[in-house]
Amino acid sequence: MIDLRTLSVLFFTLLAALSYKLVRGKRTHPPYPPGPVPKPILGNVFDIPLKKAWKKYMEWSKQFNSDIVHFTAINTHVVVLNKLEDIVELMERRSANSANKHSIPLNSLLGFENTTGKVQYGNTYKKHRRVMEEALKKDILVLYHYMFADKVHIMLDQFLRDPAAFREHCGMLGASLTLAIAFGYDVTPGLKDHFTEPAEFAIRTATDLAVPGRTMLAVFGFLCYIPPWFPGASTQRLCAKVRDAIMQTREGPYQYVKQRMASGKSKDCLLARQLERQSAGYEDEELLKDIMASFYFGGVETMKTAQANFILAMTLHPHVQRKAQEEIDRVVGSHRLPSFEDRNALPYVEALYREVHRWRPVFPVGVPHATINDDVYKGYCIPKGTLLMPNIWAVTRNEDKYQDPDSFNPERFFHADGTLNDDTVSYAFGFGRRVCPGRNMADKAVWLVIVSVLATFNISKARDDNGNEIEVDANAYTDGMTSHPLPFKCSIVPRSSQAETQIRTVGAAARQNLTREE
């Protein structure tokens, strides 16, 4: 039992904390941005939308007649930014004050606390960024163009063999490409892999737990400290499995590269380059493990979702598909498949690529930042520790910039004279000092998938046994940090017998390039 002395200490500690909060609350400061009225203690916990939060934030913006909306969750201030100019000002121009991350106990319970996206702003985070930015520069990635081509060609071959499993093929493309470039490791198509399986489990489970309302641990952080053996702590036990999977992803590929380097059999890859610099005292080993694991976790889900969005768009908009194919046929011809060297000569494909990111952003609510100090913006108070949430969905639905925003229309990215405009939808990859460090790689991979699939396949609605088209719901999407289309049926067939032959030829050549030791 708790003795009287301990109870007294707890009471006066609580009293002091409440007194400080009351005194601090009486300090004069500018008003907070408009938003739903908070309840005592819990704030707006019960107002937080559990489904399609990005749409609810847009509704609040209209309801309160403000592009900037404020609410609280227990003792955390949250500011949602629905307009690009506000996002750029607070998260880019004022990035020195908005580069932090909100500390969530659930991240530590899952094992993500040391990944680049979760590390607090400071020296460790700067080291993460430096290593990743240097490793993923455009001129470095050019050295791996052959890997991009091989992995995409294998994916085309997988589409040909089993088109109904296109979602799995899209996911494997992201995993195999990341492992190849980062670790020089080749995934054997069609087989279970001891590196991809634990990572896939960790990403899938963590994404599921991130859905609002899925677990109370995300709201009441103190519940994360309940031990897994405690009765009823099923989520804690699940999190422990995720943490183990993350440790496998952190250690396995890293040790694979070190062992191959020691035996003189290592392939050129990003980690091998970093380890060579580490031998000269460049970076410590544990930090490199965290960085390389972050590289894997950050890229796979993004690429997988963008590809699924593209296939859905082509299923629903055959006229757009045909126009892109006509451009590819005219520029590339039918004797070879497109390559990165063709990109500047394919403006309509470029516009289509941009529209995929705008029409269905992978992160409808972008990666949140946290303020380091108190700030004032447009007369509103933004306290220290405020969670800044960029509502990317609202940015893509701005009717002043995008006419008929819910339609899929690549033409919106052209000037009247037929040249591409300057809107590269860069907002899809984040902002400021936490912009996605792997954006160059994701950009290359998704573009090459899009142009390669368009060159070789026709995508359309599937048909039932009676020959009738099976309708597809364009708005059937998941909730969570990333939002991807729910399973849907479509038809993916080669454009011609010549295209089928090309697919088999490049697929066979790419498989021969796999040099992984069994």
N, C-alpha and C positions, 0 to 999 in steps of 0.2 A: 504493500500500500504506500501511497505518497504521504510523507510526514508533513506536519503543519508548516515547518520552515520552508520546505520545497514549494508547497502550495502558495505560501506568501510571496516567495520570489517570483513564481509564475504570474501571480495576480498583479504585482506591481510592475513587472516587465510589460504585461499586456496593457496596463493602465498608462504607462509611459508612452508606449507605441501609439495608443489611441489619442493621447494628448498631443503628441507630435503631429499626428495626422490632422487633428482639428486646428492646431495653430497654423500649420502649413497651409491648410485649406482656406484660412482666413486672409492669407496674404493676397494683396491685390495683384492681378495679372490680367492680361487681355482675355476675352472669352474664348472658349474652345470652339472649334468649328461646329456647325449645327449637326444634329443627329438625334436618334431616339433617346428619350429620357431614361437615365439610369436608375435602377432600384438601389436601395441601401445595401452596402457591403458587396453584393454580387454584381452590381453594375448592370450591364446589358447581356449577361450570360444567356438568358432565356430569349433574347432577341436575335442572337447570332444565327443566321440561316444555316440549316442543316443540309439543304440541297441547292445546287446552282447558286452559290453565294455571290458570284459575279453579277448575276442578274438582279439579285436582291439589292446589292450595292447600287446598281443603276436606278432601281426604284426609289431607294432612299435619296439619291441625288436629285431626282425629280420632286419627290415629296417635300424635301427641305430646301428646294431651290438653290442647291449648292453643289459645285463639282467636288468639293472637299467635305467629307462626312466623318464625324467623330462618334465613337462609342467606347465603352469600357468593358473589360472582362475581369471581374474581381478588382485587382489593383493595377491592371495594365491598361494604358491608353492606347487606342487604335485609331489611326487616321487613314481612311481610304481615299485614294487619289484617282478620280475618274477622268481626268483630262491630261493629255500628254504634256502640255506646257507646265503644269504643276509638278508632274512626275520628274521632268527634266530639271526643273529648278531645285527641288528638294533632294533628289536622289543622284543628280549629276553635278550641277553647279555648286551645291552645298554638300557634296559627298564627304567632305572632311568631317561633317557632323552626322552623317546618315549611313556610315559604312559598317555599323555594328550589327550583330545578330541578337535576336531575343533568345535568352537562355530558357530552354524548355527541358525539364527533367526527363520527359519521354525520350528525347533524342539520346540522352546518356544511357537510359535503360536499354535502348535498342542497339547502342554501340556506334552511333553516327557522330558523337560529339567531337571527334578529331578529324572529320572529313572537311574538305575545304569550304563547303557551303554552310557548315555549322560553326566553324571556329570563330571566336570573337575577334574583332578588329584589333590588331596589334602586331608585334614583331613576328609571331608565328604565322599569322595570316599573310603578312607581307612575304614571308618566305614561300608559303604555298603559291601565292600568285606569281612570284618571280619565276619559280621553277616551271609552273604550268604555262605561263605566257611565253617563256623562252622555248619550251619544248613544242609548243603548238603554233608557232609563227608560220605565216603562209609560206615563207621560203623553205622552212623545214618540212612542212607537209608535202611540198612538191616532190621531195625525195621518196615519198610513200605513195605516189599516184598509182603505181603498179599494184599496190595492195588494195587500194580502193577499187580498181578495175577488177581484180581477181575476185574479191568478195561479192561485188555486185553481179558479176557474170555467173558465179555459183548460185546466187539467189535467183537469177533468171531461170537457170536450169531447174531449180527447185520449184519455181512457179509452173514450169512445163510439166514436171513429174506429178505434182500434187497441188493444183491451183486452189483447191478448197481450203488448204492449210496456209493461205497467204499471210495470215497474221503471225503464225509461228515463224515463217520464213523472214518476215520483216524484223521480228525480234532477234532472230539468230544473226541477221546481217549486222545489227548494231553491236552485238556481243562479240562476234568473230572479228569484225573490223577493229574494235577497240583492243581486243587481246592481241591481235597481230601487230598493230602499230605500237602499242604500249609495251608489250612483252615479247614480241617475236614468236608468239604461240599461235599455231593454226588449229582451229576447231575442225574436226572431221564432220562433214555434213551428214545429217541423218542419225548420228550416234549421240548417246548421252555423254556429257562431258563433266569431269570432276571439278572443273573451274567454273563453268557457266551455271551449273545446277544450284550450288549454294548462293551464288550472287542473285540468280533469278528469284529464288525463294525469299531472300532478304528484301529485294526491291518490291516484289509483289505484296508481301506482308506489310512492310512499312507503308506502302502507298495505300493499302486498305485501311490501316490504322489511322492514317492522316485524314480520312473522310470525316467531316464534322459530325459529332454525335456518335461516332463509332465506339469510342472508349472514353470513359470519364477521366482516364489518366492524362489526357491531353488538356483538360480543363483544370482539374485539381491535381497539381503536380505532386503534392505530398503523398498521394496514393502510390506513386512510383517507388517509394521507399519501403513498401510492404514486401517482405521476402517472398520468393516464388513458392516456397513450401507452405505458405500460409493458406488455410482453407479458403476457397473462393478466388484465389489469385491466379485465375487461368490466363488472363492477359499478361501478367508478369512472367508466367512460364513460357508463353508464346514469344515474348520479347527476349527471353534468355536464349531461345533457339535462333532468333534473328541475330542476336549478338554473336553467337557461335559461328553462324554462316558468314557474318561480316569478317570475323577474324580469319576464317578460311580464305576468303577472298583477299584479305590483306596480306596473308603470309604465303599462300600457295604460289601464285604467279611470280611473286618476288623471289622466292627461293628457287623457283624453276630457272629464272634468268641467271641467278648467281651460280647455280650448279653448272649451267651450260657455259657460262663464261670461264669457270674454273677448268672445265674440260676442253676449252678452246672451240666449242661448237655453237656459240651464241650467234644469233642472227641480229642484224641491225634493227634496233628498236629504241624507243624513247628511254626506257629504264636503263638499258645497257649504256647509253650515252651519259646518263646521269651518274651511274655507278663509276664510270671512268673518271668523271669529275670529282666524285666523292673520294676516290682514292687519293686525290690531291688535297683532301680536307675541305671539299666544297660544301657538303651537306651531311647531316647525321642520318643514320640508317632508319631510325624509327620515324623520322619526319618523311623520308622518302616513301616508306610503306604507306603512310597516311595519304600522301599526295597521289600516289599511283592508284590506290584503292578509290580515291575520290574521282580520279579520271575515269575509271570504269563505271562507277555508280552514276556519275553525272551524265554520261553520254548515251547509255543503252536505252533508257526509257524515252528520252527526247526523240531519238532517231526513230524508234519503233512507232511512236504515236504520230509523228509527222508523216510517215509513210502510209499508215492506216488512213489518215485524213485525206491524203492524196488519192488513194484507191477509192474511197467513198465519194470524193468529188468527181472522179472520172465516171463512176457508176451512175451518178445522177446527172451529169452534164456531158453527154456524148458529143455535142457540137463543139465544145471547148477542146475535147480530146482530138477530134478530127482536125481542127485548125492547127494545133500543136504538131500533130503528125505530118501535116502537109509541109510545115516549115522544116521539120527534121528531114523529110524526104528531099526537099529542095536543096538544103544546105549540105547534108551529110551524104545523101544518096542511100542506096540499098546494099552496097558492096561491103560496108563495114558498120560497126556500132559507134555511136557518138563517144567523144572523149572530152576531157576538160578543155582541150584546145578549141573546141567548137563553141564554147559558152558565149563568147561575145557576139557570135554570128547568129545566135538564136534568141532574139529579144522576146518573142512571144512565149517561149518556154520559160524564160526568166520571169516574165510577168506572171505566168501560171504558178511558178515556184513561190513567188511573193504572195500571191493570192491564197495559196494553201496555208501559209503562216498567218495571214490576216483573217481568213474566213473561219478557221478553227485553231486559235492559238493553243499550243501545247499546254501552256500555263495561263489559263484564263485570268487568274489572279497571280500576278508575277511574284517572284521571290521577295518576301518582305525584308525590309531593313529596320534597324532600330537606331533612334537618335542617341548621340553621345552626351549632348548638353541641351538645355532648354533653348527653344527657338521661337521666333515669332514670324509668321508668314501671312501676308494679306490681312493683317490685323488680328489673326488668330494665334492663340497660345498652343505651342506644341512642346509638351514637357519632355524632360530628359527620360530616355527609356521608352518613348512612344514607338509603337510598331507602325511603320509606314507600309501600306499595302497598295501597290500599283494595280489598278483594275484594268488589265490589258484588254479584257472583253469590252469594256466601255470605250477604250481608245479605238478599237476596231469597229465599233458601232457608232462612231461620231458622224452624224449625217452631214455636218458641214464639210467634212473631208471626203467621206465615202458615201456616194449616192446609193440608195437602196442597199444598205450594208449587209443584209442577210443573204443577198444573192451572191453566187460565185461568178465573178466577172473579172478576168485578167485585164480587160481593156482599161480598167480604171488606173492602171500604172503607165499609161501612154499619154504623151502630149498630143495636141491636135495634129502636129506634123508627123506623127507616127514614131517618134523617138521615146525611149523610156524616160520617165520622170525620176526625181531624186528620192522618192519614197522607197527605201530598201527594207521597210518593216524591221529595222534593227531593234525595235522595242521587243521583239519576240525573244531576244537573247539577254534581256536584263539591262541594268543601268549602273552607272557610276563605278565605284570601286569594287562592286560585286557583280559586274557584268560577267556572263558565262565565259570562263577561260577557254572552253572547248568549242566556242562558236564557229571558228574557222573550219574545224573538222566536221562539225554537224552540217554546216552549210555545204561543204563539198560532197559529203556522203548523200544527203537528201537530194541535192540537185542531180547527182549522177544516177541515183535510183530513178528519179522522175523521168529524165531524158532517155534512159535505157529501156525502161518499161514502155514508154510511149513509142519508142522506135520498133519494138518487137511484138507487143501484145495489143489486143483490143479488149477493153474492159467495158462490160455492160451489165444490165440487170440479169439475174439468173431467171430461169423459167421453171415452172412446175411440170408435173407429168402430162398436163393437158396443153402445154405450150404457152401458158399465160405468164406474163412477167410477174415476178415476185417483188412487191413494193418494198422500198427501203425507207426507213424513217431517218431523215437527215439530222434530227434533233435528239436522237437516242444516244446520249453520252453519259459517261461515268462522272461521279463527283470526285473531289480530292484535289491535291496539289496539281497533278496532271490529269487532264480530261481527254479520254480517248473514246472513239465510237464503240458502242456495244456491238456484239457479234452480228454481222449481217452477211447475206449471201450475195454473191456476184459471179459473173462469168468472166474468166480470164483465159483467152485463147490466142495462139500465135496469129499474127496478121497475115501470114502467108506460109507456104511450104518453105520458101527461101529463108524467112525469118526463123522458122523452127530449126532449120539446118544450122543457121548461124548460132542460135542459142546452144544447141548441142555441141557445136565446135568450140565456142569460147568457154562453155562450162567444162568440157573435158580438158581443155588446156589449163584452165585455172586449177582444176583438181590435181593435175600433174605437178603443179607448182607447190603443192602442199608438201612440206618436208618434215612435218612433225614426227618425232619418234614415238612409236607405240609403247 
